[in-house]
Amino acid sequence: MNPFLKKLVDTKFMTEGQADYIEAAVMRKESFIISGHKGFGILPLMATVSTLAKTNFAIKQVKGFDDLKEEANYYIIADLKDIDYAKLIADTMLIPNAALVALKDPDHPYSILKLLADAYMANGDTSKAYQVLECVKIDGVQQLGKITQMTLNESGKVIKVDHKE
């Protein structure tokens, strides 16, 4: 197991099964949307997933739309201000053979389902998988509460599958 994921397992932020699942999804070059409040551990989880992607693939840290012109396997869209964050994610979804790591929090609200539907209508691509990592705080403890894989079927309908251990 990757040492950064192991650290999150050791601190009880996630289970070993979740860590193994995330590591395998990164290796399959799937996209990640890390959801929750900043106080729920989304930023350390994003850093961990981004580091794992960087260890194995070419990444591009995205600070604006021009960064999408540079070729990469993974586009990392961090905690950006003063930008249309949803459009940046939508544009990244349309890049063939590329994945993304992005946030979804109160500072960056958008509908994942709408962006997936818009991407499908723009290019008809059903080959990508999106892992939605939902961070929560239970009894004051930050943790990864749920992992949901979202894909599109051949008619553009979103298929959600929750990761079970």
C-alpha positions in Angstrom: 0.0 0.0 0.0 1.2 3.5 -0.8 2.7 5.1 2.4 0.5 8.2 2.1 -2.7 6.0 2.0 -1.3 3.9 4.8 -1.0 7.1 7.0 -4.7 7.8 6.4 -5.5 4.2 7.3 -3.3 4.4 10.5 -5.1 7.6 11.6 -8.5 5.9 11.1 -9.5 8.4 8.3 -10.2 5.5 6.0 -10.2 1.7 6.1 -7.6 -0.6 4.4 -10.3 -1.6 1.9 -11.0 2.0 1.0 -7.3 2.7 0.6 -6.8 -0.4 -1.6 -9.8 0.7 -3.7 -8.5 4.2 -4.2 -5.1 3.0 -5.1 -6.5 0.6 -7.7 -8.7 3.4 -9.1 -5.8 5.7 -9.5 -3.9 3.0 -11.3 -6.9 2.6 -13.7 -6.6 6.4 -14.3 -10.1 7.1 -13.0 -11.1 10.6 -11.9 -11.7 11.7 -8.3 -14.1 14.3 -6.9 -13.4 14.8 -3.2 -16.6 16.0 -1.5 -17.3 17.5 2.0 -16.3 20.5 4.1 -12.7 21.6 4.5 -12.9 20.6 8.2 -13.8 17.1 7.2 -10.3 16.2 5.7 -10.9 16.9 2.0 -7.7 18.8 1.5 -5.3 16.1 3.0 -7.3 13.4 1.0 -6.9 15.5 -2.2 -3.2 15.8 -1.5 -2.8 12.1 -1.0 -4.7 11.1 -4.2 -2.8 13.8 -6.1 0.5 12.5 -4.8 -0.4 8.9 -5.8 -1.3 10.1 -9.3 1.9 12.1 -9.6 3.9 9.0 -8.5 2.5 7.0 -11.5 1.4 9.4 -14.2 2.1 12.8 -15.7 0.1 15.4 -13.8 -0.8 19.1 -14.4 -1.6 21.4 -11.5 -4.5 23.5 -12.9 -4.7 27.1 -11.9 -6.7 28.3 -14.9 -8.2 27.3 -18.2 -4.9 27.8 -20.1 -3.4 24.9 -18.1 -5.9 22.5 -19.8 -3.9 23.0 -23.1 -1.0 21.2 -21.6 -1.1 17.4 -22.0 -1.3 15.3 -18.8 -2.8 12.0 -17.6 -4.2 13.7 -14.5 -5.3 17.3 -14.0 -5.3 18.4 -10.4 -7.9 21.2 -9.8 -7.3 22.4 -6.3 -8.9 25.0 -4.0 -9.1 27.9 -6.6 -10.8 31.2 -6.1 -12.2 33.8 -8.6 -12.7 31.2 -11.4 -15.8 29.3 -12.8 -14.8 26.1 -11.0 -17.7 24.1 -12.5 -16.8 25.1 -16.0 -13.1 24.3 -15.3 -14.2 20.8 -14.2 -16.6 20.4 -17.2 -13.8 21.4 -19.6 -11.4 18.9 -18.0 -14.0 16.1 -18.3 -14.0 16.6 -22.1 -10.2 16.0 -22.5 -9.8 12.5 -24.0 -7.9 9.9 -22.1 -7.3 12.2 -19.1 -8.5 12.1 -15.5 -9.0 14.7 -12.9 -8.8 15.3 -9.1 -11.1 18.0 -7.9 -13.0 19.3 -4.8 -16.7 19.7 -4.2 -17.3 21.8 -1.1 -19.3 24.8 0.0 -16.7 27.1 -1.7 -17.0 25.0 -4.9 -20.6 23.9 -5.3 -21.8 22.2 -8.5 -23.8 19.3 -9.7 -21.7 16.3 -10.5 -24.6 14.7 -12.3 -25.2 17.8 -14.5 -21.5 18.0 -15.4 -21.5 14.3 -16.4 -24.7 14.7 -18.5 -23.2 17.8 -20.2 -20.0 16.0 -20.9 -21.9 13.1 -22.4 -24.0 15.5 -24.6 -20.8 17.2 -25.8 -18.8 14.1 -26.8 -20.8 10.9 -26.1 -17.8 9.5 -24.1 -18.9 6.7 -21.7 -15.4 5.4 -21.1 -14.5 7.4 -18.0 -15.2 6.5 -14.3 -15.5 9.1 -11.6 -14.9 8.2 -7.9 -16.8 10.5 -5.5 -15.1 10.4 -2.1 -17.4 11.8 0.5 -15.6 13.0 3.7 -17.6 13.3 6.9 -17.1 14.1 10.5 -18.6 11.7 13.0 -18.3 12.4 16.7 -15.7 15.0 15.9 -13.6 12.6 13.9 -12.8 13.2 10.2 -13.2 10.2 8.0 -13.9 9.0 4.5 -17.6 8.1 4.8 -18.5 6.8 1.4 -17.0 6.1 -2.1 -19.4 6.1 -5.0 -18.3 5.3 -8.5 -20.2 7.1 -11.3 -20.1 6.0 -14.9 -22.3 6.7 -17.9 -24.0 3.9 -19.8 -24.4 3.9 -23.6 -27.5 6.2 -23.5 -25.8 8.7 -21.2 -27.6 7.6 -18.0 -25.4 7.9 -14.8 -24.8 4.6 -13.1 -23.8 4.9 -9.4 -22.2 2.1 -7.5 -21.2 2.4 -3.9 -18.0 0.8 -2.8 -18.6 -2.0 -0.3 -15.9 -3.5 1.8 
